[in-house]
Amino acid sequence: MTQNRWKSKVLWMSIIAQVIALLSVFGVWQLIGVTEDWVNKVVIIAMELLTTLGIVNNPTDPNSL
């Protein structure tokens, strides 16, 4: 069984997290008037929700991570 990494939900969540971190490093959040604390809270809530619902990590699917 081969797994296409580009279809992996975990890969896309990590890419999104890295983009958010880069935006934070370059100060984009301050330019648009959003605090880093707010961004951190929203990202954590979104990732916890996706994991809890089994969207990111589905243990019942053998093709999912």
C-alpha positions as MATLAB code, in Angstrom:
seq = 'MTQNRWKSKVLWMSIIAQVIALLSVFGVWQLIGVTEDWVNKVVIIAMELLTTLGIVNNPTDPNSL';
ca = [
       0.000    0.000    0.000;
       1.449    3.353   -1.020;
       0.387    6.573    0.573;
       0.299    9.853   -1.302;
       1.680   12.381    1.161;
       0.088   15.320   -0.667;
      -3.343   13.902    0.196;
      -2.449   13.606    3.880;
      -4.516   15.850    6.130;
      -1.714   15.871    8.682;
       0.701   17.258    6.070;
      -1.677   20.089    5.188;
      -2.271   20.942    8.851;
       1.493   21.181    9.395;
       1.919   23.371    6.290;
      -0.841   25.694    7.506;
       0.787   25.862   10.951;
       4.119   26.792    9.367;
       2.521   29.529    7.247;
       0.848   30.975   10.340;
       4.169   30.868   12.197;
       5.954   32.645    9.322;
       3.279   35.347    9.230;
       3.836   35.814   12.945;
       7.623   36.041   12.572;
       7.351   38.699    9.870;
       4.833   40.729   11.880;
       1.951   40.425    9.448;
      -0.551   39.945   12.270;
       0.345   43.336   13.778;
       0.021   45.005   10.363;
      -3.577   43.835    9.998;
      -4.450   44.537   13.639;
      -4.642   40.993   15.019;
      -2.806   39.963   18.173;
      -0.611   36.861   18.206;
      -2.437   35.625   21.304;
      -5.731   35.613   19.403;
      -4.162   33.766   16.453;
      -2.654   31.145   18.785;
      -5.982   30.530   20.490;
      -7.873   30.186   17.210;
      -5.304   27.782   15.731;
      -5.233   25.615   18.857;
      -9.038   25.446   19.002;
      -9.277   24.575   15.288;
      -6.656   21.811   15.471;
      -8.165   20.312   18.629;
     -11.609   20.343   17.062;
     -10.407   18.689   13.831;
      -8.538   16.029   15.803;
     -11.474   15.381   18.139;
     -13.853   14.933   15.208;
     -11.433   12.472   13.598;
     -10.828   14.609   10.535;
      -7.062   14.932   10.974;
      -6.429   11.605   12.692;
      -8.885    8.817   11.923;
      -7.831    5.562   13.640;
     -10.635    3.582   11.972;
      -9.298    4.216    8.456;
      -6.221    2.125    7.536;
      -5.248    4.675    4.859;
      -5.287    7.571    7.292;
      -2.433    8.465    9.614;
];
